[in-house]
Amino acid sequence: MKLYLTHCSAKKDDSLRDTVKAVGPDALYTATPTQRFMERCRSQGVRWAILSDLHGVWFPDVSHAWYEKDPNSVSVAEFVALVEDFNAKLAPFDEVIFYNNPGRFHPLYKRLVAESGLRDRVRFITHLAEIV
């Protein structure tokens, strides 16, 4: 089983700020690259998720409220929790394909994958056309 993954974005739907309304990642994240990733995955009919700095691996059928979490603010304890979440939620997948823009790929995500017990299952891609 295969899963496509990308990281979260700082750009979010501001109409949800200061509300408790919970939405899926496709409604919360408004950054163009993130939206294009989600649309490509939907159009190809593949499983996908977002790696959130706060929630860990976030599947599209799960809802969360608007939040603010900068990857630079992730504490040691939060990082350990993110790695544990990554390992637990992605364990059923034989292959995890991590879509990213190398110029904007935060070191936190590289480190998370490197410290994951699933690192050998993760492959990095940089083009939407590679989502098939």
C-alpha positions as CSV (number, residue, x, y, z in Angstrom):
1,M,0.0,0.0,0.0
2,K,1.3,3.5,-1.0
3,L,0.7,6.9,0.6
4,Y,1.6,10.3,-0.8
5,L,2.6,12.9,1.8
6,T,3.5,16.6,1.9
7,H,4.2,19.0,4.7
8,C,1.7,21.6,6.0
9,S,1.8,25.3,5.1
10,A,1.7,28.5,7.0
11,K,-1.0,29.9,4.7
12,K,-4.4,28.9,6.0
13,D,-8.0,29.9,5.5
14,D,-8.2,33.0,7.7
15,S,-12.0,32.8,7.9
16,L,-11.4,29.8,10.2
17,R,-9.1,31.7,12.6
18,D,-10.6,32.4,16.0
19,T,-13.3,29.8,15.4
20,V,-13.7,26.2,16.7
21,K,-14.9,24.9,13.3
22,A,-13.0,21.7,12.5
23,V,-12.2,21.1,8.8
24,G,-10.1,18.7,6.8
25,P,-6.6,19.7,5.6
26,D,-8.0,20.5,2.1
27,A,-10.2,23.2,3.6
28,L,-7.6,24.6,6.0
29,Y,-4.4,24.9,3.9
30,T,-4.7,27.4,1.1
31,A,-1.1,27.6,-0.1
32,T,-1.0,27.0,-3.9
33,P,1.6,24.1,-3.8
34,T,-0.4,22.4,-1.0
35,Q,-3.7,22.8,-2.9
36,R,-2.1,21.5,-6.1
37,F,-0.7,18.5,-4.2
38,M,-4.1,17.6,-2.8
39,E,-5.9,18.1,-6.1
40,R,-3.4,15.9,-8.0
41,C,-3.8,13.2,-5.4
42,R,-7.6,13.4,-5.7
43,S,-7.5,13.4,-9.5
44,Q,-5.2,10.3,-9.5
45,G,-7.3,8.5,-6.9
46,V,-4.3,7.9,-4.5
47,R,-4.2,8.0,-0.7
48,W,-2.6,11.1,0.7
49,A,-1.9,13.0,3.9
50,I,-0.4,16.2,5.2
51,L,2.4,16.3,7.8
52,S,1.3,18.9,10.3
53,D,3.7,20.5,12.7
54,L,1.0,20.2,15.4
55,H,-1.1,17.2,14.5
56,G,1.4,14.9,12.9
57,V,0.2,12.9,10.0
58,W,-3.2,14.3,9.0
59,F,-5.4,12.3,6.7
60,P,-8.1,14.0,4.7
61,D,-11.0,12.3,6.5
62,V,-9.9,13.9,9.8
63,S,-11.0,17.4,10.9
64,H,-9.1,19.9,13.1
65,A,-9.6,23.5,14.0
66,W,-7.4,26.4,12.7
67,Y,-4.1,26.4,14.4
68,E,-0.7,28.2,14.3
69,K,2.5,26.1,14.8
70,D,5.8,27.1,13.2
71,P,8.2,24.2,12.6
72,N,10.9,26.3,14.3
73,S,8.9,26.2,17.5
74,V,8.6,22.4,17.8
75,S,10.1,21.4,21.1
76,V,12.1,18.3,21.7
77,A,9.1,16.6,23.3
78,E,6.9,17.6,20.5
79,F,9.4,16.3,18.0
80,V,9.5,12.9,19.7
81,A,5.7,12.9,19.6
82,L,5.7,13.7,15.9
83,V,8.1,10.9,15.1
84,E,6.0,8.4,17.1
85,D,2.8,9.6,15.3
86,F,4.6,9.3,12.0
87,N,5.7,5.7,12.8
88,A,2.3,4.7,14.1
89,K,0.1,6.2,11.4
90,L,2.3,5.3,8.5
91,A,3.2,1.7,9.6
92,P,0.5,0.1,7.4
93,F,2.0,1.6,4.2
94,D,4.8,-0.1,2.3
95,E,5.8,3.1,0.6
96,V,5.5,6.7,1.6
97,I,6.2,9.2,-1.2
98,F,7.0,12.6,0.3
99,Y,6.3,15.5,-2.2
100,N,8.4,18.6,-1.4
101,N,10.0,21.6,-2.9
102,P,13.7,21.2,-1.9
103,G,14.2,25.0,-1.6
104,R,11.4,25.3,0.9
105,F,11.7,21.9,2.7
106,H,12.2,22.7,6.4
107,P,15.0,20.7,8.1
108,L,12.5,19.5,10.7
109,Y,10.8,17.3,8.1
110,K,14.1,15.9,6.9
111,R,15.1,15.1,10.5
112,L,11.8,13.6,11.3
113,V,12.1,11.1,8.4
114,A,15.7,10.4,9.2
115,E,14.8,9.5,12.8
116,S,11.7,7.5,11.9
117,G,11.8,3.7,12.0
118,L,10.1,3.9,8.6
119,R,12.8,5.9,6.8
120,D,13.6,3.1,4.4
121,R,10.0,3.2,3.2
122,V,10.1,7.0,2.4
123,R,10.9,8.2,-1.1
124,F,11.1,11.9,-1.9
125,I,9.7,13.5,-5.1
126,T,9.6,17.0,-6.3
127,H,7.2,17.0,-9.2
128,L,3.4,16.6,-9.1
129,A,3.6,14.5,-12.3
130,E,5.3,11.8,-10.1
131,I,2.0,11.3,-8.3
132,V,0.4,8.4,-10.2
